[in-house]
Amino acid sequence: GRVGADGQARELHIEQAAQVTRWDDTETAKVTPRRTDHGDYGETWEIYTSDYFRMERLEVTAPVDIPGTPDTFQVLFCADGEAALQWDDGDVRLPAGTSCLVPASLPGYALRPVSGAATLLKITVP
């Protein structure tokens, strides 16, 4: 059901992806996630920070307020579950597998798991 910019269905390359996947990869992870926050909402883990970007994993089990970042955008990717992103003027649902660009102009927002828990990746510029 994916379409390109031309409105035509995009071909999926499932067989090719399966052929290049390293199913037997047992190498140790190159980075070790570090828990940076734990609260009533769940946990936040720093996955990786470089000069160019920072990636965090948010494990959300209850509503949490997220401050805006006036100097940069935020990218959210819902990896598991479903979350609702809410701000003063509206809201949007993020089911697993979807992404959302949060503009730097947004002063803050709330994340709420829709049912149970949601795991999101948050990418920002450091």
Disulfide bonds with the S-S distance in Angstrom:
none
